[in-house]
Amino acid sequence: MHTQNVKTAAPESSERCGKTTTLRMDGFFTDISSAHPFDVIRADVVISSLERKAQAGCGLHWEIFESLLIRSLLEHLSQLPLRDRDVFIGAIGLRGITFTWAEVERIQTAYREVMAEIAAEQE
């Protein structure tokens, strides 16, 4: 009987099960809404979607829009893998959105003031 040595195991790779060691710099990151670990989505598409949702719930108040948007951006950021967060933050900056803790605090303060005014008007 003749036998041959055949390698059946695949060579080890640094990219297995969706875990890569390199950062993406093409504007794409992991799609957290997908069940497949290799699915990606463009950051600007996600941000546009979050902006539309914030606009739908703001009642034409800029402060409410900003608050809803910054909350949804922070929520999405917290769900991303660490390696994808820089891409998302970079895309936020390209949209002209200031994404610092000081800005988040300013937005939340403005939101609370507007909500207090709205509540006072309804009394």
C-alpha positions as CSV (number, residue, x, y, z in Angstrom):
1,M,0.0,0.0,0.0
2,H,1.3,3.4,-1.0
3,T,0.8,6.3,1.3
4,Q,1.7,10.0,1.0
5,N,2.3,12.6,3.6
6,V,-0.5,15.1,3.1
7,K,-0.8,18.2,5.3
8,T,-4.4,18.4,6.3
9,A,-4.2,21.2,8.9
10,A,-4.4,24.7,7.7
11,P,-1.5,27.0,8.6
12,E,-2.0,29.0,11.7
13,S,-3.3,32.5,11.0
14,S,-3.4,35.6,13.1
15,E,-6.9,36.3,11.7
16,R,-9.2,33.6,13.1
17,C,-12.8,33.9,14.3
18,G,-13.0,37.6,13.5
19,K,-10.0,38.5,15.7
20,T,-7.5,40.5,13.7
21,T,-4.3,42.1,14.9
22,T,-4.4,44.9,12.4
23,L,-6.6,48.0,12.6
24,R,-8.9,48.9,9.7
25,M,-8.4,52.4,8.3
26,D,-10.9,52.2,5.4
27,G,-13.9,53.5,7.3
28,F,-15.4,50.1,7.9
29,F,-15.8,48.3,11.2
30,T,-17.6,45.3,12.7
31,D,-21.4,45.3,12.2
32,I,-22.7,44.8,15.7
33,S,-26.2,44.1,14.4
34,S,-25.0,41.1,12.3
35,A,-24.7,37.5,13.6
36,H,-21.7,36.9,11.4
37,P,-18.4,37.9,13.0
38,F,-16.9,39.0,9.6
39,D,-19.6,41.4,8.5
40,V,-18.6,45.0,8.4
41,I,-20.4,48.3,7.8
42,R,-19.3,51.8,6.9
43,A,-19.0,54.1,9.8
44,D,-20.7,57.0,8.0
45,V,-23.7,54.9,7.2
46,V,-24.1,54.0,10.9
47,I,-23.7,57.7,11.9
48,S,-26.3,58.8,9.3
49,S,-28.8,56.2,10.6
50,L,-28.3,57.4,14.2
51,E,-28.7,61.1,13.0
52,R,-32.0,60.2,11.4
53,K,-33.3,58.5,14.5
54,A,-32.3,61.4,16.7
55,Q,-34.0,63.8,14.2
56,A,-37.2,61.8,14.4
57,G,-37.4,62.1,18.1
58,C,-36.2,65.7,18.7
59,G,-39.4,67.7,18.2
60,L,-37.4,70.4,16.3
61,H,-35.3,71.3,19.3
62,W,-31.6,71.4,18.5
63,E,-30.6,70.6,22.1
64,I,-32.8,67.5,22.2
65,F,-31.4,66.3,18.8
66,E,-27.8,66.8,20.1
67,S,-28.6,64.9,23.2
68,L,-30.3,62.0,21.5
69,L,-27.5,61.8,18.9
70,I,-24.6,61.9,21.4
71,R,-26.3,59.2,23.6
72,S,-26.8,56.9,20.6
73,L,-23.2,57.5,19.5
74,L,-21.9,56.6,22.9
75,E,-24.1,53.5,23.1
76,H,-22.9,52.3,19.7
77,L,-19.3,53.0,20.6
78,S,-19.6,51.0,23.9
79,Q,-20.8,48.0,21.9
80,L,-18.0,48.0,19.4
81,P,-14.9,45.9,19.8
82,L,-11.9,47.9,21.0
83,R,-10.1,47.6,17.7
84,D,-13.0,49.2,15.8
85,R,-13.5,52.2,18.1
86,D,-10.9,54.4,16.6
87,V,-12.5,54.1,13.1
88,F,-15.9,55.1,14.6
89,I,-14.5,58.0,16.5
90,G,-12.6,59.2,13.4
91,A,-15.8,59.0,11.3
92,I,-17.6,61.0,14.0
93,G,-14.9,63.7,13.7
94,L,-15.2,63.8,9.9
95,R,-18.9,64.5,10.3
96,G,-18.0,67.7,12.2
97,I,-19.3,66.3,15.5
98,T,-17.2,67.2,18.6
99,F,-16.9,64.0,20.6
100,T,-15.2,64.9,23.9
101,W,-16.4,64.5,27.5
102,A,-16.6,68.3,27.8
103,E,-18.9,68.4,24.8
104,V,-21.0,65.6,26.1
105,E,-21.5,67.4,29.4
106,R,-22.3,70.7,27.6
107,I,-24.9,68.9,25.5
108,Q,-26.5,67.2,28.5
109,T,-26.7,70.5,30.4
110,A,-28.4,72.2,27.4
111,Y,-30.8,69.3,27.1
112,R,-31.8,69.6,30.8
113,E,-32.3,73.3,30.4
114,V,-34.6,72.9,27.4
115,M,-36.6,70.1,29.0
116,A,-37.1,72.4,32.1
117,E,-38.3,75.2,29.8
118,I,-40.7,72.8,28.0
119,A,-42.0,71.5,31.3
120,A,-42.5,75.1,32.6
121,E,-44.5,76.0,29.4
122,Q,-46.8,73.1,29.8
123,E,-47.8,74.0,33.4
